[in-house]
């Protein structure tokens, strides 16, 4: 049996909205989706929103940011990423 971390929890998915131009064969094009959860979740030290700049908003040079994701790069290599920029 797999050990579950104390900070883990489960929540159901209500719907998934894929990018309208997503193409599974293209690997790196428009591979993004919005997932609507069935229940409200509370932010804590382990659960935080993914915050993106508004259209036209400039991010100052030297600003700290976090990046997380997985998938294929433009070179065709698979990566799992959780880094600080």
N, C-alpha and C positions, 0 to 999 in steps of 0.2 A: 504494500500500500504506500502511495506517495505521501510524503510529509507536506502539510500545508502550512505556510508561514502564518504567524499570529495576526499579521496585518492584512491577510487576504480575505476577500469576500466575493460572493457571486451576485450578479444581477442579470435579469433577463434582457434580451434585445427586443424592442418593439418593432423597429424597422431599420433598414439599411438603404441609404441613397447613394448609389455609385455616381461618379462623374459621368455625364451624358456621353462623353467621347472616350470612355474607357474601352480598351481593347486588350484582352488577356494575352494575345499573341505579341503585342508590342512591348511587353514587359515594363518599360519605364515611362510610358506615356499615360498621363491622366490616371495613374493608379492611386486614387484617393477616394475616400467615401466618408459619409457622415453616418454615425450610428446613434440612433435614438434609443435610450434605455427605457425599460418598463417602469423603473422606480427612480425617485430622486435620490441622489447620493450626496453625502456631506463631504466637503473638502477637509482634508487633514494633512498631516506630514507626509503621507504616502499617496494621496489622491489629490491632484491639482489639475486645473483646466489648462488646455493648450491655448496659449494666448498668441495671437498673430497681430502684427501691426495693421492699422486701418489702411485702406487704399490711399496712396499718396503720402502716408506717414513715413518720415525718414527715421531710421534707427541710428543713433549717434555712434560714431566710430569709437571703438573701445568698450562699448556696452556689452555686459556679460549676457550670455544666452545659453539655453540648454537645447539640445537636439536629440530626438529619439526616433527610431524607425527601423524598418527592415525591408528587404526586397532586393531587387537587382539594380546595379549601378549602370551607367551608360556604357561601361566596358563589359557588361554582361556577367559581372561577379556578384554573387549573393552576399549580402552583409546584414548583420544585426547590429544596430548602432544605438548606443546610449552614451553620449559624450557631452562634455561642456566645451563650449566655444569661447 
